[in-house]
């Protein structure tokens, strides 16, 4: 492997570190697929605990999961995002994000619909609330529910139930992360920061539009992790969730 290949590979890898993604319009996209460059980039990624997602029109760099379905842990997230104050908020944000992912990771029709229409914060709040109500009902009959998945269901349910319920006046409530809609906003900002969604109508009734980068991450990364599939199954415990999902973009 010559010095020129190492130089080109470094340019690709450090651009990915900075921007997280290189699309097909970049010269570096073609550079990456040079066999020697690709081998070096993959080696750099492996040595640094990162992972390259190769999709037809872009390549992405993500951190390899360390026990979490999301490619980070509580300590790292808390340092990076001030809105995550405690582990219980981290767990709730994880539930919100997984609920969002489970919605778009259903079938081709759901993918097309959510790419076109997005999911409003209020629709997502209703969906999470339905989920929590369902979990609360299961806990009454099965107090150990969630233990196999290493989730403190009682804490998640209790924290959500006692959060302030927001009115439709998002403009007043949006800055308060201790409200339900504030928690939804914080969760979506995490995905926005990672370049995985676009947030529209931010000052009215905001909605999240999933980007192709998110669908690629689901297809080429998340589906390979058992914990993602476990979480996803928890999001769709009952058939009534399927009926609800058809109307969640309204």
Steps between C-alpha positions, in 0.01 A plus 500: 500500500659825386507841667260649245232241581539567872471875437182455296352259755570747780323774304192276468500388862553840659232651275264230627600580858415865440189471282380143582405445135649524149252488212546403137555862390828519692831400341576317822210262434679360195834515681363277776426213262861472387585157651812617687328814629192307611713242684684774686181690589340182634813432705494852644132460582550165671794623707307807619179317590302638208310334219457585131155468341525456123181594315451547125514881513696581817726365770448571869712475810340395829630406843477129574235429765621421850204330664245751371282480190614857440866544413600666824445476873339713768819672612598597146152623416477705818832670422396572142136598556409715798130412479576146626513551875453158657492135404122494520485777238753308292275192517192702405682665210606152388134392506394807297771443239425129477129574462589734213730242339246219538245719322713553191657152505183308421457455127555682173167684528593638843839605367348689207230660716735624770754629247222701335293612799724461803373442853381791710620539857141474624440178304820357647398611849164323461675189372743490793213561742304206353813287536556602863134435586534155348821430694336622821216254442744213440696589816188462713475135399871435448714707740819356349415633154814653343752322722611262225565801277688680783250788499361653819143511372357623829727805500432575133123473549497702824723777364286540187168489688603784730648725235300812418252445218536772241237707331502567126687826570839367402658845487472537879594145589776416254787612723387299802659157476315385812172489309404213274520706183829645622635147537385420146679813375820405685487149351455629146784749545733207567407348163525839332849554644606168349371613159232229493181710487379842390269695730234709325257762637723538804307801639150370430417130525838343421541172322796272442585387147734198486794537261642229277796480737268374773340233282848384396615484860194288586554268202876461511569529873209474744349188344823316583461563873276275706435774757349725234258225400413437867424869553305519176284205604421675829375801304233291327373281781136506395316494169323827579836674453482408129168675460627808681811524283296555185382838631807622685613754236174696543 
